[in-house]
Amino acid sequence: MNNYQRPYYPRRPVKSFQDLEVYQKLLAVSVAVAKRLDLSVIARNEVTKQSDIEIATPRRHVGTRNDITVKLTTLALGLPLKIAAAHSIRFSDQLQAIAKLEEVMLDCNILIVYLEQYRDIENKDIETEFFEEQIKNILATRMKVMHLQMSWKKFSSLRGVPATRQSEPVARSPRSPEATSR
């Protein structure tokens, strides 16, 4: 079903950054990723018992989280923060707010790369469908962030244009071609 066949439903007005759909979706993705990766790391780092002697599982980075996992979790949890920051400064510094949304789109791309790397290198417990679903959600949300950025750009360009009166005549300089051709 394309966009033209869907019935029209007016959106709720945005009163705070929590009302933004991009914030809600990125928050859901970040929480899902952080929880799932933490559970996976805890499961891998559990200590097994063999004949009353505790032996750690023979895996890399036992007891610590590896670099990809830390970067992935930090980046995922940072995306909703950047949306909130961009929404907060959109009236005072519109160019910086638009730049923040650009950072969010870049971080979405980087997060997808980290998810794919984690899935292919470190993952032993989490099904690949989880990663595919999160990547699909991030890409859809990235497009919505781009549309939000375009609407903020449009809004800022309309507000920056000074209003001129139609009744005032335009002053011509004495050296203009219209003045000399008379």
Summary of the structure (lengths in Angstrom):
residues: 182
radius of gyration: 25.9
end to end distance: 63.5
largest distance: 108.9
contacts: 435
relative contact order: 0.12
helix: 63%
strand: 4%
